[in-house]
C-alpha cells in the first residue's frame, strides 16, 4: 500500500494569521479580551506585483475606549510568546485605528508595518485578499449558501496559554445568508458556539469535495467574514402582581453574527484613504 497524504482542512498558516488581543488590567496582569487577524491588501509597487499592505482586523468594540492593546505572536523558535503593544491614540488623543465609514458595521482596522516581526523572527502570516478571501460576488457565483460548513478561529473566554499562543478552532454551518447576498442585510448568521473573546475572529469556509447536483462545491478554505457577536436569546420574567417585566435573562442562542469580507475590504480602503497607521512597540522597539 502506498503512503497516505495528510490533508488539513484548515491550512496551517491560517492559524498564524490570528492573534490574541489583550489589555493590561488594573492589577498589572494581562487580560485577553478579543481576537484579531492579519489581512494583506495587494498593491502595485515599483517592483511589480506581490506586495501587500498588512492590517490588523478586529471589531470596533474590542478597541473602543482604550488607549492601547496588546497582541501576541509566537516566535519561530521554541521560545515564549512575544507581546507587542499597539497604541490606539497619539499624544493629542487622536484615534490611530480606522472603522468602516458605516458606523453600524463593527469593523476596526489598523495598518501595521511588519518589518520588526520579521526582524524578531516572529511566526506570523496574513490572509492575502487576492488569494485567500471570498467576497460576496465570488460566493454567489460559487453557490455558497445555508448549510455550508465553516470554521471560526479565535480565543473564546480568553483562553490563551501563559507562554504561547494557540488558536482555538470551532466548527459550524452558515445559518442565514441569502438576505446578505441580496443586499437586505449587512451581516450573515452562522450556527456555531462562540463566547466573549471570539469577537474579531475570522470565519473560514470548510473545503468540500462533494455537492448537490447542479451546484458547485466549495473546494477550498477561504476567509469569508469576521465574527462580531453572538445572537442572544432573551427571556423576560413578568411580575404576577404588576404584570410588568422584572428580570431579563439573556443566554447564548448558539447563533452568531458575522460581517462579510467585502465590508472588511471597504474598511481597509477607508483606512488607506485616511492614513490611519498605528505604531507598535515591543520592549521599546518600534514597528
Number of C-alpha atoms within 10 A of each C-alpha: 3 4 5 6 6 6 7 9 13 17 12 9 13 22 20 21 21 32 29 28 31 25 21 13 10 8 7 8 9 15 17 24 22 28 30 29 26 25 27 22 18 16 11 10 10 6 7 8 10 10 15 17 16 22 25 22 28 29 24 21 16 22 21 13 11 13 15 18 22 23 21 20 22 21 18 12 10 8 10 13 19 19 18 22 20 24 19 23 17 13 7 6 9 10 18 21 24 25 24 21 13 11 9 9 18 23 28 25 33 26 24 18 16 16 11 15 17 10 9 12 13 18 16 20 18 21 22 20 18 12 11 17 19 22 19 19 11 12 14 14 10 15 15 21 16 16 14 19 20 23 24 26 29 33 30 24 14 19 17 20 10 9 12 16 22 18 23 16 16 15 17 20 20 23 19 17 19 15 12 16 18 10 10 10 12 15 24 22 20 29 22 21 17 25 18 15 23 28 29 33 30 30 28 25 28 20 18 15 9 11 12 7 7 7 12 15 17 20 14 16 22 26 26 23 27 32 29 24 21 24 18 14 12 12 11 12 13 13 11 9 6 8 9 11 11 11 11 11 10 12 12 14 15 16 22 23 21 25 26 23 21 15 22 25 18 16 23 28 16 17 23 16 9 11 14 19 19 23 18 22 16 16 9 9 10 14 17
